[in-house]
């Protein structure tokens, strides 16, 4: 079976929680290339920079750099697609609490 027709491999390994792993927030992502088979993606956040004259400029600051194999990039893409799909799911109805115990 050609590589393009094979089903995507799923990750079934258990994850160990690393409480010191950073949370990376970003507003934009851009791909700048591939080096030796590693995909290179830059993540950046929009920041506001005040100037002495009272004006404020908007700039982008690098918040992270992703380097991964094509396989890892496919896993990341699939995870993002699934997360976006979750946004469109109907929200569960929540029950209101009256504060009274029966």
N, C-alpha and C positions, 0 to 999 in steps of 0.2 A: 504494500500500500504506500503511495507517495506520502512524503512527510506532510504536505499541505492538507491531505485528506485524513490523517490520523486524528483520533479524538484527543482533546487536550488532556494532558496528565493532571490528575487532581492530587492535591496535597492531603495526605491522611495522617501525617505525623502530628504528634501532640506538641504544643508549644509550651516552652518554659517561660514564665513571666519574668521580665527583667524590669524591675521598678525604676531603674535609672535610665531606661531608654527614652530618648528625647521625643517630644511631640513637636512636629514640624508643621507650622501653619504657612500657607502660601496663597497668593492671589493669582499668580500666573506660573505656567510651566512652559519651557521651550526646549526643544531637542536641538543640540548643536552638532551632533555627529556620532560617529562610531569609531572607536579605536581598538584595533586588535580584537574585534568581535564584541566589545563591551559598548553597550548603548550609554550615551551621555545625555542626561537631562538636568537642566538647571531649574531650581525653584526660587521664586522671588516674591517678596511681599511689598505692597505699596506703603510707603512711609511719607510723612509730612515733615518738611524741613523748614523751620522758621529762620528768617533772615533778620539781620540787625535793623533793616529799614521797615520792619513790620509785616513784610510780605511772607507768604508761605509757598514753598515749592513742593510739588509732588514728585517723588523719585521711587525707583524700585531698588530694593536691597536683597542680595542673595541670602536666602535662608537655608538652603540645602542643595546638595548635588547628588543626584542619583546615578549610580554606575551599576549596570547589571547585564546579565546575559540575555539574549533574546527570549529564552524560556522564562526567565524571571520577569521580563517585561510583559510577556503574555499573561502570566499569573497576576501581575499588578493591574493590567488592563481589565482582566476578567473580574477582579475584585472591585474595581471602580464601577464597572458596568452594573454589577449586582447591587452595589450600594446605591447607585442612582435609581435603579429599579425599585429599591425599597422606599425611596422618597415618594413614589407614585402609588404605593399601596394605600388602601383606605386605612385611616387611623382607627384604632380600637376605641369603642365607647368607654368612657371612664364613669365610674359610679360616684355620685356625690356623697360625701359623708355629712351627716347631720350633727355629728359630735355626740350623739346619744348612744348609749349601750342598751340593747334590749335585754 
